[in-house]
Amino acid sequence: MPFCVNCGTQLGDEVKFCGSCGTPVGGSTAVATPVVESLDYTIQGDNLQVARVRLKPSQEVYAEAGKMVYKTANVDWDTRMSGATLGEKLLGALRRTITGESLFLTYFRANGAGEVGFAGSYPGRIQAFDLASGQSIMAQRDAFLFAQPSVQFNIAWVKKLGAGFFGGEGFILEKLTGPGTVFIHAGGDFVEFTLAAGETLHIDAGNIVAFDETVNYDIQFIGGIKTALFGGEGLFLATITGPGRVIVQSMTINKLRRELAPSKPSSDEHNPLSALGSIFESED
């Protein structure tokens, strides 16, 4: 699969121009191995972090709609669907709709040296991943913040029914594939684990932020019935088995909603007693 030599975007076999930057494709203008220029960035703040990206002339990034905080005047922006062909654009829009993201992405391109800043929509942290060509990470839905154009955004289906039905993220995760740098955002603080082959970690499913593609993800019944009913941790926990890196968040947006409105159980509250109580609730 060829890549654009100007911006590093992956190209279709029949395209004549790069859909991201317009560079002609053909002959010596496309190569099999992309050369991706590194990003100059800093992440500032504590639990309300901002990623400050200093763009070089003609350098570009794309972001989830509504995540920009500021930009210098010489940074142009353009909202469009991703993909080089109409079919790729429609498929990309469908994938993003499934994962809960907006239909469009916003591209930022510098005319001369410029700067643009991005932040999440609620208190949390930003994590950057420098991905090699073909390297992928799996992230929770709504985690994507921004990335270089060479990073491919896709969805990944959870292969096991248990993980799909009882996992905090359902059947769908975001899959981000290099080459290039990608940034994700999630709630609270982050705890990072590097698991050896066969090493296992039990995690509240909603607290998983991201993990390497080499990590095995499943949902298992953990503990006895009494613990499930009265322990407050629910019937099921995510089972993460190495090798690979795993990032866990200390706060989920659903737990934050539950604490702000304790009378309304959130979607990640697994206590069966709350479900029984809702049967007898009445708004009359």
N, C-alpha and C positions, 0 to 999 in steps of 0.2 A: 504494500500500500504506500503510495508516494506521499510526501509532505511538502508544503510550501517552504521554499528556502528563505522567504522574507519574514514570515511570522510563525512558521512551524506548524500550521494547522494541517491536520490529516485531510487528505483529498480523496475523492472518488476516482475510480479508474478512468472515467470518460470525461471528467471536467476539463475545461480549457482555461478557467480563471479561478484563483483562490476566492472562496466566498467570504473570507474575512478581510483581506487587504486588497484584492483585485489583481494580484500579481499573475501574469500569464504562466500557464503550465504547459510543458512540452519540451522535448529535447533535453537540454542541459539545465532547464529551469526547475526541475523536480528531481529529488533524490530520495532514496529509500530510507536513509537515516537523517532525521531532522537535527538541526543545530539550533538549540534554544538558548537565547541570551538570558543570563540570570537577572533576577529582579533585585533592585536595591530597595529594601523596605525595613521598617521598624514597627514593632507592636508596642504601643504605649498604654499605660493605665493599669488598673487592677481588675475590678469586676465589671467595668464599663469600658472595655478596651477599644482602641481605634488602631487599625492597621494603616500606616502612612507609607505610600508607595511613591518613590521618586522615579518617574519614567524618563528614559532617554529619548532623544528625537525619534519619532515614528514608532516607538515601542507601544504595545497595546495590552490591555487586560480586559476581561469581560466579567460582569458581576450580576448577581441576582438583583432584580428590579427593587429599588427603594433602599438599598444598602449603602449608597454613597452618602458621606457626611459633608465633604467639601471637595473642590478641585480648583486648581489654578486656571486662569482665564485662557491659557494656551493649550489646555487639554480639551479636545473635542469629544463629544459623546453622541452615540447613535444607538437607538433601541431597535433591535431586529431579532428575528428568529435565527438560531444557529443552524449551520449546514450549508453545503455548497449548492445543492439542487433543491427543487421544490419538494421532492419526496423526502429528502433528509430533513428539511425544515419542518414539514408536517409531522414526521416521525419524532423529531426532537420535541416539538410542542406537545405531542401526546405523552411522551415520557415525562415531561416536566409537569404536566397536569396530574398524572398519576401520582407523582411524588409530592404533590401539594405545592409546587413552585408555580410562579407566574408563567404565562405563555412566552414572554419575551425576555431577552437578556439585554443588558446595556453594555456597550463596548466603549472603552475610553482609550483614545489615541492622542499622543503628545505631539504637538508641533513645536519642536525645540524641547528643552528640558522642562518638565512640569511635574506636578505632584497631585495625587488624589488620595482621599482617605475613605475608609470603609469601616462600618461597625454593625454589630448585630442589633436585633430589635428588642432585646430584653437583657437583663444583667447576666453576664457570663464572660467567657474567655474565647480568644481566637487562637487557632493552631494552624501553623503552616506545615505543608508536606512538600519536600523536594522529590518529585517522582522521576525515576529513570524511564527510558522508553519501554513501554509495555507493563510497567509496574502499576498496580492498582491498589486503592484502599476502598473499603466499604464504610459508609457513613450513614447515620440516622437520617430520616426524612427531615427536610428543612434545614440541614446542617450547612449546605453549600453557601459560601459567601462570595468569593471571586477567585479567578484563576487566570493564568496565561492562556492565550488562544490555542496553544498546542495540547492542552489538557482536554480530554474527552469526557463529557458528562453523559452517563447512561444510568439505567435502572437495573437492579439485580433482584431476581426473585428468590425468596427464601425457599430452599429445596425441600425442607422437612415440614410436614403438616403441623407438628407440635410447635415449632418455632413460629409458624405463620399464625396459628390460631391464638396462642397464648403469649407470644412475644410482645413487648411494648411497642414495637415498630411494625407489627403486622407482617404481611408477606413481602413487602417492598423495601429495599434499601437503595441508597444512592451509590453508584460505582463511578469512581473518578480515576482515570487512567492517564499516565504520563506519556511523553515527557513534559516536564514543566513543573511550576510551583502552583499549588492550590491551597486555598485558605478556607477553613470551616469555623463555624461558631456554635457554641452550645452553652448551657446554663451553669452557673456557679463556678467552682474551681475544677481543675482537671487532675486526675491521678493516672499515671502512665505505668503500664506493666509490659515487660518483655518476657514472653513465655517461651520456655524451652519446648522441644518436641515432646508431646504427651502430657505436658503440664496443664492443669485445669484450674479454672477460676469460676466461682459462682457469683453472678451479678444480678441485681434487680434489673429486669430487661429494659425498663425505660431509661436506665442510667448509662447505657452503652452509647458512646459518642461515635467511635470509629475503630476499625481494626484492619490489619493486613489481610489480603485475599487468601493468604496461606492459613489463616486461623479458621478452625471449625466452630460453627455457631449452631447451638441447639437449645431447646427448652426442655427442662425436666421437672418432674414432681419432686420437691425437696422437703423432707421432714414429715411429721405425722399430721393427722387431722387436727389434733388439738393446737399444734403450732400454727397451722394454716388458719384456723378459726379465730384464735385469740392472740397470735403473735404479732399481727399487724404487717407481716411481710408477704402474705399471699400464698397461694398454692404452688406457684411455679417460679423458678429462677432460670436465668440464662446460663448455659454451660458453655464456657469459652475454652477451647483446647488449642495449645500451641502446636507448631512454632509460629511466632510473630508478635507484633506489637498491638496492644489494646489500650484505648483511652476511655476512661470512665468520668462522667460528670457528677458533681456533688448535688446538683439541683436540676430537676426537670421543670419545664414550663407548666406541665399539668399539676405537679406538686405545689408549685407557686400559686396557681389558681385555687387549688384546694385550701391552702392556708389563708388566702385572701377572702374566700367564700366557703367557710367550713361546712355550711349546711347543704352544699351542692357537691356530691361525690364526683371526683374527676375520673377520666377514662382510664387512668393507670392505678386506681384504687382496687386491689384484688381481694379485699376482705369479703368473704361470702355473706357475713352478717349484714353488710351494707346493702347487698342486693336483696336480702330477705326483707329488710326494713323498708325498702323502696316500694315493695308490693302493697304495704299498708299505708303508705303516704297518700294524703289527699290534699288537693289545693282548695277544696270547698270549705 
